[in-house]
Structures are given as structure tokens and as C-alpha cells.
Amino acid sequence: DVQLVESGGGSVQAGGSLILSCAGSGYRYYSNGCMGWFRQAPGKEREGVAVICPNGRTTYTESVKGRFTISKDNAENTLYLQMNSLKPEDTAIYYCAAVGGWYCSLSRTMAYWGKGTQVTVS
């Protein structure tokens, strides 16, 4: 069974930083699939935050550009999201997600999801 497990969430003050990690098991798409981070705040729709394609291309939602960086370590089967200059509006549950194939965008329908990790910025 495919399992994605997020870690690294927590509570920080505005302007602070966090790095989220997503460890995968039973998953083979770290090198040949699309992976990304999504978030959902109470009362809001889930939105794509950042995705990274098999060729290394990255795409970010406008609100996090210049502040967040998505990366992955294929050998370690780990996806990361470095978050800097955090703002209260970044508060949400952050989910790691993945799907096989080469098509990769913020609107890509994901097949696998982690349980999420809470990020709270005050």
C-alpha cells in the first residue's frame, strides 16, 4: 500500500520558518511522477501550494512565490517544503500528494495523499 507521511508542522510566529517533510513508502514516483504540497484552511477549498515535476521544474501558487521552496530527494524518497517568511494566512493543514506520469501542474489530480500536518502562524 502507498503511504505518504508528513512531518515538520508546528506553530510559529509570523516571519518565522518551517520545513515540512514527506516520507514515502510503497511509492515509486519520486523520480518519475508529479509530487506536490497542498493546503486547506478551515472553511476554504484545498489549494495547490507547490508541485515539482520529474524534470525538476517547479510551480508555486502566487501567494507563496519567493517564500516557499519545494524539493525532493529521490534516493531517500522524501519530499520537502521549505517555508520562509511565514504569514498568518499560511495557517492550514498541509498535505503531501503524488501521482504517476509526466503531466505536472498545480491543478493536477493527485492519486495519493498523506494525512496532513498542521501549520499555524500567529
Disulfide bonds with the S-S distance in Angstrom:
Cys22-Cys96 2.03
Cys34-Cys104 2.27
